[in-house]
């Protein structure tokens, strides 16, 4: 279950980055990019955690 949740969070993060648009002139972090970064990070961690649990069995 954690693996599917992690994959879903990765997809949400990637969709958020894609929806954020192109490059801007100022290196500001808007809330959309922050949420996307958190979703990608937490999704990646969940996928890694699920793989480690599966390898230990």
N, C-alpha and C positions, 0 to 999 in steps of 0.2 A: 504494500500500500504506500509506503514512504517513497518507493521508486517512482510510482505514478504521480504522486504529489510533487516530487522534485522535478520530474519532466514537465509537468504542467506549469510550475513556477518558472522554469527555464524558458518555456514558450511564451509566457506572459511577459517576461523581461525582454525577450527578443522582440516581441511585438511592440512593446513600449518604446524601445530604442528606434525601431523602424518608423513608428508614428511620430517621433519627436521631430523629424524633418532633417534638413541638411545642416551644414556647418554654419554657425553664427559668427559674427565678428568679435564678440566678447566671450571669454571662457567662463560663462556663468553656468551654474548648475540650477536648473529649474526643478520644481517638484516632480515632474514626470520622469526626468532622468534619474533622480534620486530613488524613486520607487522602482524603476526598472533595474537599477544597480542592485538594490536590496533583493529584488525578486530573483535576479540571476545568481547572486551570491548564495541565498538560502536554498534555491533549487539545486545548485551545484553541490552544496554541502549535503543535502538530503540524498542525492544520487550516490555520492561517494560513501556516505554512511551505510546506505543499503547494500552497496557492493562489498564493503568490508564485512558486514554481517553475513552475507551469503558465502563469502570465502572462508569464514571461520567455521561453518557447519560441516 
